[in-house]
Amino acid sequence: MAPRSAEMGSGRLTARIDSEVCVGCGRCVAACPAQAISLGPDGKAVVDESLCRGCG
């Protein structure tokens, strides 16, 4: 799982996935309480920012 980080956008925090580090293990998908992270077609994690609560 890639290290956790967040980006400041429009005043709220959202999860950010480092695709260089992501190995597609799915641990972040299972850990996300908002179900905002999924594995994309390339097998890497992607964040749906509309669902992300920025809980970190």
DONUVO-750913 format. One record per atom (N, C-alpha, C): residue in one letter; y, z, x; atom name. Coordinates in nm, 3 decimals, decimal comma. Each point is the difference from the previous one (the first is absolute). Layout:
REM DONUVO-750913
<res: a v: Y w: Z u: X atom: CA>
...
REM end
This chain:
REM DONUVO-750913
<res: m v: -0,117 w: 0,000 u: 0,085 atom: N>
<res: m v: 0,117 w: 0,000 u: -0,085 atom: CA>
<res: m v: 0,123 w: 0,000 u: 0,089 atom: C>
<res: a v: 0,098 w: -0,078 u: -0,036 atom: N>
<res: a v: 0,123 w: -0,009 u: 0,076 atom: CA>
<res: a v: 0,081 w: 0,128 u: -0,015 atom: C>
<res: p v: 0,080 w: 0,032 u: 0,101 atom: N>
<res: p v: 0,085 w: 0,118 u: -0,011 atom: CA>
<res: p v: 0,092 w: -0,010 u: -0,121 atom: C>
<res: r v: 0,027 w: 0,116 u: -0,061 atom: N>
<res: r v: 0,088 w: 0,002 u: -0,115 atom: CA>
<res: r v: 0,144 w: -0,016 u: 0,045 atom: C>
<res: s v: 0,076 w: -0,073 u: -0,079 atom: N>
<res: s v: 0,142 w: -0,013 u: 0,025 atom: CA>
<res: s v: 0,066 w: -0,038 u: -0,131 atom: C>
<res: a v: 0,130 w: 0,008 u: -0,002 atom: N>
<res: a v: 0,073 w: -0,036 u: -0,121 atom: CA>
<res: a v: 0,127 w: -0,073 u: 0,039 atom: C>
<res: e v: 0,048 w: -0,079 u: -0,092 atom: N>
<res: e v: 0,122 w: -0,074 u: 0,022 atom: CA>
<res: e v: 0,102 w: 0,042 u: -0,103 atom: C>
<res: m v: 0,124 w: 0,008 u: 0,042 atom: N>
<res: m v: 0,108 w: 0,030 u: -0,092 atom: CA>
<res: m v: 0,050 w: -0,131 u: -0,057 atom: C>
<res: g v: -0,013 w: -0,018 u: -0,128 atom: N>
<res: g v: 0,048 w: -0,122 u: -0,064 atom: CA>
<res: g v: 0,121 w: 0,032 u: -0,084 atom: C>
<res: s v: -0,016 w: -0,005 u: -0,129 atom: N>
<res: s v: 0,111 w: 0,025 u: -0,092 atom: CA>
<res: s v: 0,009 w: 0,148 u: -0,033 atom: C>
<res: g v: 0,000 w: 0,083 u: 0,104 atom: N>
<res: g v: 0,013 w: 0,143 u: -0,022 atom: CA>
<res: g v: -0,130 w: 0,072 u: -0,026 atom: C>
<res: r v: -0,113 w: -0,071 u: 0,006 atom: N>
<res: r v: -0,128 w: 0,067 u: -0,020 atom: CA>
<res: r v: -0,097 w: -0,041 u: 0,110 atom: C>
<res: l v: -0,093 w: 0,086 u: 0,026 atom: N>
<res: l v: -0,100 w: -0,028 u: 0,103 atom: CA>
<res: l v: -0,117 w: -0,074 u: -0,060 atom: C>
<res: t v: -0,055 w: -0,094 u: 0,075 atom: N>
<res: t v: -0,123 w: -0,068 u: -0,040 atom: CA>
<res: t v: -0,091 w: -0,008 u: 0,121 atom: C>
<res: a v: -0,128 w: -0,004 u: -0,026 atom: N>
<res: a v: -0,098 w: -0,012 u: 0,108 atom: CA>
<res: a v: 0,014 w: -0,136 u: 0,067 atom: C>
<res: r v: -0,031 w: -0,006 u: 0,126 atom: N>
<res: r v: 0,000 w: -0,125 u: 0,075 atom: CA>
<res: r v: -0,129 w: -0,008 u: 0,079 atom: C>
<res: i v: -0,066 w: -0,112 u: -0,005 atom: N>
<res: i v: -0,125 w: -0,022 u: 0,073 atom: CA>
<res: i v: 0,030 w: -0,083 u: 0,124 atom: C>
<res: d v: -0,048 w: 0,045 u: 0,114 atom: N>
<res: d v: 0,013 w: -0,076 u: 0,124 atom: CA>
<res: d v: -0,123 w: -0,091 u: 0,009 atom: C>
<res: s v: 0,017 w: -0,127 u: -0,034 atom: N>
<res: s v: -0,113 w: -0,092 u: -0,004 atom: CA>
<res: s v: -0,062 w: -0,025 u: 0,137 atom: C>
<res: e v: 0,074 w: 0,030 u: 0,106 atom: N>
<res: e v: -0,054 w: -0,014 u: 0,135 atom: CA>
<res: e v: -0,105 w: 0,108 u: 0,027 atom: C>
<res: v v: 0,010 w: 0,113 u: -0,069 atom: N>
<res: v v: -0,089 w: 0,113 u: 0,024 atom: CA>
<res: v v: -0,107 w: 0,012 u: -0,109 atom: C>
<res: c v: 0,030 w: -0,049 u: -0,119 atom: N>
<res: c v: -0,093 w: 0,013 u: -0,114 atom: CA>
<res: c v: -0,131 w: -0,072 u: 0,030 atom: C>
<res: v v: -0,111 w: 0,071 u: -0,023 atom: N>
<res: v v: -0,132 w: -0,059 u: 0,021 atom: CA>
<res: v v: -0,072 w: -0,025 u: -0,133 atom: C>
<res: g v: 0,069 w: 0,027 u: -0,111 atom: N>
<res: g v: -0,057 w: -0,027 u: -0,132 atom: CA>
<res: g v: -0,109 w: 0,096 u: -0,042 atom: C>
<res: c v: 0,006 w: 0,123 u: 0,050 atom: N>
<res: c v: -0,105 w: 0,097 u: -0,032 atom: CA>
<res: c v: 0,009 w: 0,053 u: -0,143 atom: C>
<res: g v: 0,119 w: -0,007 u: -0,061 atom: N>
<res: g v: 0,017 w: 0,045 u: -0,137 atom: CA>
<res: g v: 0,027 w: 0,147 u: -0,019 atom: C>
<res: r v: 0,011 w: 0,075 u: 0,109 atom: N>
<res: r v: 0,026 w: 0,144 u: -0,013 atom: CA>
<res: r v: 0,134 w: 0,027 u: -0,067 atom: C>
<res: c v: 0,100 w: -0,080 u: 0,030 atom: N>
<res: c v: 0,132 w: 0,019 u: -0,062 atom: CA>
<res: c v: -0,005 w: -0,034 u: -0,149 atom: C>
<res: v v: -0,083 w: -0,097 u: -0,038 atom: N>
<res: v v: -0,017 w: -0,035 u: -0,141 atom: CA>
<res: v v: -0,055 w: 0,120 u: -0,076 atom: C>
<res: a v: -0,101 w: 0,063 u: 0,055 atom: N>
<res: a v: -0,062 w: 0,117 u: -0,064 atom: CA>
<res: a v: 0,094 w: 0,119 u: -0,002 atom: C>
<res: a v: 0,087 w: 0,013 u: 0,100 atom: N>
<res: a v: 0,087 w: 0,116 u: 0,012 atom: CA>
<res: a v: 0,127 w: -0,010 u: -0,085 atom: C>
<res: c v: 0,038 w: -0,117 u: -0,042 atom: N>
<res: c v: 0,127 w: -0,017 u: -0,071 atom: CA>
<res: c v: -0,010 w: 0,050 u: -0,145 atom: C>
<res: p v: 0,073 w: 0,108 u: -0,034 atom: N>
<res: p v: -0,008 w: 0,055 u: -0,135 atom: CA>
<res: p v: 0,063 w: -0,090 u: -0,106 atom: C>
<res: a v: 0,087 w: -0,091 u: 0,041 atom: N>
<res: a v: 0,068 w: -0,089 u: -0,095 atom: CA>
<res: a v: -0,074 w: -0,132 u: -0,017 atom: C>
<res: q v: -0,109 w: -0,018 u: 0,074 atom: N>
<res: q v: -0,076 w: -0,125 u: 0,000 atom: CA>
<res: q v: 0,090 w: -0,120 u: 0,032 atom: C>
<res: a v: 0,092 w: 0,023 u: 0,093 atom: N>
<res: a v: 0,096 w: -0,103 u: 0,039 atom: CA>
<res: a v: -0,048 w: -0,084 u: 0,118 atom: C>
<res: i v: -0,111 w: 0,039 u: 0,062 atom: N>
<res: i v: -0,050 w: -0,072 u: 0,116 atom: CA>
<res: i v: -0,132 w: -0,067 u: -0,037 atom: C>
<res: s v: -0,012 w: -0,125 u: 0,039 atom: N>
<res: s v: -0,125 w: -0,074 u: -0,022 atom: CA>
<res: s v: -0,026 w: -0,085 u: 0,124 atom: C>
<res: l v: -0,118 w: -0,057 u: 0,006 atom: N>
<res: l v: -0,033 w: -0,091 u: 0,110 atom: CA>
<res: l v: 0,028 w: -0,141 u: -0,047 atom: C>
<res: g v: 0,078 w: -0,073 u: 0,079 atom: N>
<res: g v: 0,036 w: -0,136 u: -0,033 atom: CA>
<res: g v: -0,111 w: -0,098 u: 0,032 atom: C>
<res: p v: 0,023 w: -0,128 u: -0,025 atom: N>
<res: p v: -0,100 w: -0,103 u: 0,024 atom: CA>
<res: p v: -0,045 w: -0,008 u: 0,146 atom: C>
<res: d v: 0,088 w: 0,042 u: 0,091 atom: N>
<res: d v: -0,035 w: -0,002 u: 0,142 atom: CA>
<res: d v: -0,072 w: 0,127 u: 0,044 atom: C>
<res: g v: -0,025 w: 0,091 u: -0,096 atom: N>
<res: g v: -0,071 w: 0,124 u: 0,031 atom: CA>
<res: g v: 0,090 w: 0,111 u: 0,051 atom: C>
<res: k v: 0,129 w: -0,024 u: 0,010 atom: N>
<res: k v: 0,096 w: 0,100 u: 0,048 atom: CA>
<res: k v: 0,066 w: 0,069 u: -0,119 atom: C>
<res: a v: 0,044 w: 0,123 u: 0,021 atom: N>
<res: a v: 0,065 w: 0,077 u: -0,105 atom: CA>
<res: a v: 0,137 w: -0,056 u: -0,032 atom: C>
<res: v v: 0,033 w: 0,000 u: -0,129 atom: N>
<res: v v: 0,132 w: -0,040 u: -0,047 atom: CA>
<res: v v: 0,050 w: 0,105 u: -0,099 atom: C>
<res: v v: 0,131 w: 0,020 u: -0,004 atom: N>
<res: v v: 0,061 w: 0,100 u: -0,088 atom: CA>
<res: v v: 0,072 w: -0,070 u: -0,115 atom: C>
<res: d v: -0,028 w: 0,045 u: -0,121 atom: N>
<res: d v: 0,075 w: -0,045 u: -0,117 atom: CA>
<res: d v: 0,117 w: 0,096 u: -0,014 atom: C>
<res: e v: 0,117 w: -0,042 u: 0,045 atom: N>
<res: e v: 0,116 w: 0,089 u: 0,004 atom: CA>
<res: e v: 0,043 w: 0,046 u: -0,138 atom: C>
<res: s v: -0,036 w: -0,074 u: -0,105 atom: N>
<res: s v: 0,037 w: 0,042 u: -0,135 atom: CA>
<res: s v: -0,082 w: 0,121 u: -0,045 atom: C>
<res: l v: -0,114 w: 0,023 u: 0,064 atom: N>
<res: l v: -0,085 w: 0,116 u: -0,034 atom: CA>
<res: l v: 0,017 w: 0,115 u: 0,098 atom: C>
<res: c v: 0,049 w: -0,030 u: 0,120 atom: N>
<res: c v: 0,009 w: 0,100 u: 0,106 atom: CA>
<res: c v: 0,097 w: 0,111 u: -0,036 atom: C>
<res: r v: -0,045 w: 0,125 u: 0,016 atom: N>
<res: r v: 0,083 w: 0,118 u: -0,027 atom: CA>
<res: r v: 0,065 w: 0,054 u: 0,126 atom: C>
<res: g v: -0,034 w: -0,055 u: 0,114 atom: N>
<res: g v: 0,057 w: 0,044 u: 0,127 atom: CA>
<res: g v: -0,040 w: 0,141 u: 0,038 atom: C>
<res: c v: -0,121 w: 0,039 u: -0,035 atom: N>
<res: c v: -0,045 w: 0,138 u: 0,023 atom: CA>
<res: c v: -0,039 w: 0,025 u: 0,145 atom: C>
<res: g v: -0,018 w: -0,108 u: 0,077 atom: N>
<res: g v: -0,021 w: 0,011 u: 0,141 atom: CA>
<res: g v: -0,130 w: 0,050 u: 0,047 atom: C>
REM end
